[in-house]
Amino acid sequence: MKRLWLALAAAAVVAGVAIAQTLPPSWIKPAAPVKIGDNLYYVGSEGLAAYLIVTPKGLILIDGTMEQNVPAIEANIRALGFKLSDVDILLNTHAHFDHAAGLARLKKDTGAGLLASAGDKPLLERGVYPGSEDVAWLRFPPVKVDHVLKDRDTVTLGGVTLTAHVTPGHTPGCTTWTFPVKIDGVVRKAIILCSTTVAANRLAPRPQYPVIVADYQATFTRLAGMKADVFLAPHPEQFGFAGKLAARAPGKPSPFVDPAELGRRVAASRAEFEAELARQQKAAP
């Protein structure tokens, strides 16, 4: 993922290549909905995650992915037997074009309210990448935030409660979500990690935003102390989605349940961050 973002940035800056020409095809390739738990579905594209949480009082949709994916996401919602008007709440992990560009259209089509962190609110409402506001290929359709969330705020619908954990770094208001999900007859704790990759962020000498390095480091420390039974993320490869689907078998425990996965993924991401920070600091003039 890090190499992809560096390649995209180089293409945009050096060659002026249109973003649509360099996107991974999987990002905009439709995929059928997948049931992860009794009340949780993957409804995104092959390469970008969107999650549907079902409650007795309506639906919660997390992330809008690319604007091009909205028709497929909406088709997945309908294929599961729901109406678009059943979506009452829109949430976002972070305000980058590949996870937020579809939110404006989804909000219009569903009539749902959008809840987001204070750190990402101005980015969502302007449709920009922080610190690279003038880079055209990073922009996305702006969307109005209806309610601002603080760290550890909860969102409840139909008896299902999600907790917002503001884990900045990847964006200033990057938001990790935890909530209960029933799998194999047992209620588990699920986590949708916002993101801890460096992506197109500058860490040194001219940081993407002033406290980005401190934010990443505090986020890694916080995540290392968290526990979850089911690990999910905005990109399916970040949690081995395809492999877990292939490993599913009747009568066997769900491969999505792995209480140790969060710790492994966070530790690996932290090592990648430290290596990239050192590389950027060494390369700085």
C-alpha positions as CSV (number, residue, x, y, z in Angstrom):
1,M,0.0,0.0,0.0
2,K,2.9,2.4,0.8
3,R,4.5,1.7,-2.5
4,L,1.2,2.3,-4.4
5,W,0.7,5.7,-2.8
6,L,4.3,6.7,-3.5
7,A,3.9,5.6,-7.1
8,L,0.6,7.6,-7.4
9,A,2.2,10.7,-6.0
10,A,5.2,10.4,-8.3
11,A,3.0,10.0,-11.3
12,A,0.9,13.0,-10.4
13,V,3.9,15.3,-9.7
14,V,6.4,14.1,-12.3
15,A,4.3,13.0,-15.2
16,G,0.9,14.6,-14.6
17,V,-0.8,11.2,-15.1
18,A,-4.5,11.2,-14.4
19,I,-5.5,9.4,-11.2
20,A,-8.0,7.2,-13.0
21,Q,-5.2,5.8,-15.1
22,T,-3.1,4.7,-12.1
23,L,-5.7,3.4,-9.6
24,P,-5.6,-0.3,-8.9
25,P,-8.5,-1.8,-10.9
26,S,-9.7,-3.6,-7.8
27,W,-10.6,-0.2,-6.2
28,I,-13.5,0.3,-8.6
29,K,-14.3,-3.4,-9.4
30,P,-17.8,-4.3,-8.1
31,A,-18.0,-7.1,-5.6
32,A,-21.0,-9.1,-4.2
33,P,-22.0,-8.4,-0.6
34,V,-20.4,-10.6,2.0
35,K,-21.9,-11.5,5.4
36,I,-19.2,-11.3,8.1
37,G,-21.5,-11.6,11.1
38,D,-25.2,-11.7,11.9
39,N,-25.5,-7.9,11.8
40,L,-22.4,-7.0,9.6
41,Y,-21.9,-7.1,5.9
42,Y,-19.0,-6.1,3.6
43,V,-20.7,-4.0,0.8
44,G,-17.7,-2.3,-0.8
45,S,-15.7,-2.9,-4.0
46,E,-13.1,-5.6,-4.5
47,G,-10.4,-3.3,-3.2
48,L,-12.1,-0.7,-1.0
49,A,-14.1,-1.6,2.0
50,A,-17.5,-0.3,3.0
51,Y,-19.4,-1.9,5.9
52,L,-23.1,-2.2,6.6
53,I,-24.3,-2.7,10.1
54,V,-27.9,-3.9,10.5
55,T,-30.0,-2.9,13.4
56,P,-33.8,-3.3,14.1
57,K,-34.2,0.4,13.6
58,G,-32.2,1.0,10.5
59,L,-28.8,0.7,8.9
60,I,-25.4,2.2,9.5
61,L,-23.0,2.5,6.6
62,I,-19.2,3.0,7.2
63,D,-17.2,4.6,4.4
64,G,-18.3,5.6,0.9
65,T,-15.1,4.5,-1.0
66,M,-14.8,6.0,-4.5
67,E,-17.6,8.0,-6.1
68,Q,-17.6,5.5,-9.0
69,N,-18.5,2.7,-6.6
70,V,-21.7,4.2,-5.2
71,P,-24.0,2.4,-7.7
72,A,-22.5,-0.9,-6.8
73,I,-22.7,-0.2,-3.0
74,E,-26.3,0.8,-3.4
75,A,-27.0,-2.4,-5.4
76,N,-25.4,-4.4,-2.7
77,I,-27.6,-2.8,-0.1
78,R,-30.7,-3.6,-2.2
79,A,-29.5,-7.2,-2.9
80,L,-29.5,-7.8,0.9
81,G,-33.2,-6.9,1.0
82,F,-32.9,-3.3,2.2
83,K,-34.0,0.0,0.8
84,L,-31.6,2.9,0.5
85,S,-33.9,4.9,2.8
86,D,-33.1,2.3,5.5
87,V,-29.6,3.8,5.9
88,D,-30.0,6.2,8.7
89,I,-26.3,7.0,9.6
90,L,-23.2,7.4,7.5
91,L,-19.8,7.1,9.2
92,N,-16.3,7.5,7.9
93,T,-12.9,6.1,8.9
94,H,-10.9,9.0,7.3
95,A,-11.2,11.8,4.9
96,H,-9.2,10.5,1.9
97,F,-10.7,10.3,-1.6
98,D,-10.6,6.5,-1.7
99,H,-12.8,6.2,1.4
100,A,-14.8,9.5,1.4
101,A,-15.4,10.4,-2.3
102,G,-18.7,8.5,-2.4
103,L,-20.2,10.0,0.8
104,A,-21.8,13.0,-0.8
105,R,-23.8,10.9,-3.3
106,L,-24.6,8.3,-0.7
107,K,-25.9,11.0,1.7
108,K,-28.1,12.4,-1.1
109,D,-29.5,9.0,-2.2
110,T,-30.2,7.7,1.3
111,G,-31.1,10.8,3.2
112,A,-28.8,9.6,6.0
113,G,-26.9,12.0,8.4
114,L,-23.1,12.0,8.3
115,L,-21.2,11.9,11.6
116,A,-17.5,12.6,11.7
117,S,-14.7,13.7,13.9
118,A,-13.7,17.3,14.4
119,G,-10.3,16.7,12.9
120,D,-11.7,15.4,9.6
121,K,-14.8,17.6,9.4
122,P,-13.1,20.5,7.5
123,L,-11.5,18.0,5.1
124,L,-14.8,16.3,4.3
125,E,-16.6,19.6,3.9
126,R,-13.9,20.9,1.5
127,G,-13.0,17.6,-0.2
128,V,-9.3,18.0,0.3
129,Y,-6.2,16.1,1.5
130,P,-4.7,17.9,4.5
131,G,-1.4,19.6,3.6
132,S,-1.9,18.8,-0.1
133,E,-5.0,20.9,-0.7
134,D,-3.7,22.0,-4.1
135,V,-3.2,18.5,-5.5
136,A,-6.1,17.9,-7.8
137,W,-6.0,14.1,-7.9
138,L,-6.4,14.0,-4.1
139,R,-9.6,16.0,-4.1
140,F,-13.1,14.6,-3.8
141,P,-16.7,15.8,-3.7
142,P,-17.3,17.8,-0.5
143,V,-19.9,16.6,1.9
144,K,-21.6,18.3,4.9
145,V,-21.0,16.8,8.3
146,D,-24.2,16.8,10.3
147,H,-22.8,16.0,13.7
148,V,-19.2,16.2,15.1
149,L,-17.9,13.4,17.1
150,K,-15.3,13.5,19.9
151,D,-13.0,10.8,21.0
152,R,-14.9,7.9,22.7
153,D,-18.3,9.3,21.6
154,T,-20.8,6.6,21.0
155,V,-23.3,6.2,18.1
156,T,-26.4,4.1,18.9
157,L,-29.1,2.8,16.6
158,G,-31.6,0.1,17.2
159,G,-29.7,-1.2,20.3
160,V,-26.4,-1.4,18.5
161,T,-23.7,0.9,19.9
162,L,-20.5,1.9,18.1
163,T,-17.6,3.7,19.8
164,A,-15.5,6.3,18.0
165,H,-11.8,6.2,18.8
166,V,-10.0,9.2,17.3
167,T,-6.6,7.7,16.2
168,P,-4.9,10.6,14.2
169,G,-1.9,10.4,12.0
170,H,-3.1,9.1,8.7
171,T,-5.5,12.1,8.8
172,P,-5.9,14.6,11.7
173,G,-9.3,13.0,12.6
174,C,-8.8,9.4,11.6
175,T,-11.5,7.4,13.4
176,T,-11.3,3.8,14.4
177,W,-14.7,2.1,15.2
178,T,-15.5,-0.7,17.7
179,F,-18.8,-2.4,18.0
180,P,-20.4,-5.8,18.9
181,V,-21.0,-8.4,16.1
182,K,-22.5,-11.8,16.5
183,I,-20.4,-14.6,14.8
184,D,-21.0,-18.3,15.2
185,G,-23.6,-17.6,17.9
186,V,-21.3,-15.6,20.1
187,V,-21.2,-11.8,20.5
188,R,-17.7,-10.6,19.6
189,K,-16.0,-7.2,19.7
190,A,-15.2,-5.9,16.2
191,I,-12.8,-3.1,15.3
192,I,-12.6,-1.3,12.0
193,L,-9.1,0.3,12.2
194,C,-9.0,3.7,10.5
195,S,-5.5,3.4,9.0
196,T,-2.0,3.7,10.3
197,T,-0.1,3.6,6.9
198,V,2.0,6.6,5.9
199,A,0.4,6.6,2.4
200,A,1.1,9.9,0.6
201,N,1.8,11.7,3.9
202,R,5.0,13.7,4.3
203,L,6.6,13.1,7.7
204,A,9.8,15.2,7.2
205,P,11.1,17.8,6.7
206,R,7.8,19.5,5.8
207,P,5.2,17.5,7.6
208,Q,1.7,17.0,6.1
209,Y,0.4,18.8,9.2
210,P,2.4,20.1,12.1
211,V,1.9,17.3,14.7
212,I,1.5,14.3,12.3
213,V,4.5,12.3,13.7
214,A,3.4,12.8,17.3
215,D,-0.1,11.8,16.3
216,Y,1.0,8.6,14.6
217,Q,3.2,7.6,17.6
218,A,0.4,8.3,20.1
219,T,-2.0,6.3,18.0
220,F,0.3,3.3,17.8
221,T,0.7,3.3,21.6
222,R,-3.1,3.5,22.1
223,L,-3.9,0.8,19.6
224,A,-1.3,-1.5,21.2
225,G,-3.4,-1.4,24.3
226,M,-6.7,-2.2,22.6
227,K,-8.3,-5.6,22.3
228,A,-10.7,-7.0,19.6
229,D,-11.9,-10.4,18.4
230,V,-12.6,-9.3,14.8
231,F,-10.1,-7.1,12.9
232,L,-11.3,-5.1,9.9
233,A,-9.8,-2.2,7.9
234,P,-10.6,0.2,5.0
235,H,-8.7,-1.9,2.5
236,P,-9.5,-5.6,2.3
237,E,-5.9,-6.7,1.9
238,Q,-5.1,-5.1,5.2
239,F,-7.0,-7.8,7.0
240,G,-6.6,-10.7,4.6
241,F,-10.2,-10.6,3.5
242,A,-9.8,-12.8,0.4
243,G,-7.9,-15.5,2.4
244,K,-10.5,-15.5,5.1
245,L,-13.3,-15.9,2.6
246,A,-11.4,-18.8,1.0
247,A,-10.9,-20.4,4.5
248,R,-14.6,-20.4,5.3
249,A,-16.1,-23.9,5.6
250,P,-19.3,-25.3,7.0
251,G,-19.0,-26.4,10.6
252,K,-15.6,-24.6,11.1
253,P,-15.1,-21.5,13.2
254,S,-15.1,-18.3,11.3
255,P,-11.6,-17.2,10.2
256,F,-12.7,-13.6,10.9
257,V,-12.4,-14.3,14.6
258,D,-8.8,-13.9,15.6
259,P,-8.2,-12.0,18.9
260,A,-4.4,-11.7,18.2
261,E,-4.7,-10.1,14.7
262,L,-5.1,-6.5,15.9
263,G,-1.8,-6.7,17.9
264,R,0.0,-8.3,14.9
265,R,-1.2,-5.8,12.4
266,V,-0.5,-2.8,14.6
267,A,3.0,-4.0,15.4
268,A,3.8,-4.5,11.7
269,S,2.4,-1.1,10.8
270,R,4.4,0.6,13.5
271,A,7.6,-0.9,12.2
272,E,6.8,0.2,8.7
273,F,6.0,3.7,10.0
274,E,9.3,4.0,11.9
275,A,11.2,2.8,8.8
276,E,9.5,5.4,6.6
277,L,10.0,8.2,9.1
278,A,13.7,7.4,9.2
279,R,13.9,7.2,5.4
280,Q,12.2,10.6,5.0
281,Q,14.4,12.2,7.7
282,K,17.5,10.9,6.0
283,A,16.4,12.1,2.7
284,A,15.6,15.6,4.0
285,P,17.9,18.4,2.8
